[in-house]
Amino acid sequence: MRIIAIKTLSQFWERYSDAEGYLRAWFAEASKARWKGPQDILDWYPGADILPSNRVVFNVKGNHYRLIVKIHYNTGVVYIRFIGTHTEYAKIDAETV
């Protein structure tokens, strides 16, 4: 998959260094993946939440942080839509961000 906005992740782990290892690992795995649909993601990340509009929420570092991506399965592109603390996540609409 082609990940759009790695800079978003790196800026986040500069503020929250405890998330860096997870986010780097997620990026490496997602970059090599060939997700064709939501089940492919759940096979690797059973704790992920599949949302409408091809959005997926990943729990980062034991659910301390949340990562929301929008996936275009047909083109193999993953857009980083949000990365934040659990408190910040609670203030947004994950289906439209």
Secondary structure, DSSP 8 states (H G I E B T S, - for coil): -EEE-HHHHHHHHHH-GGGHHHHHHHHHHHHH----SHHHHHHH-TT-EEETTTEEEEEETTTTEEEEEEEETTTTEEEEEEEEEHHHHHTS-TTT-
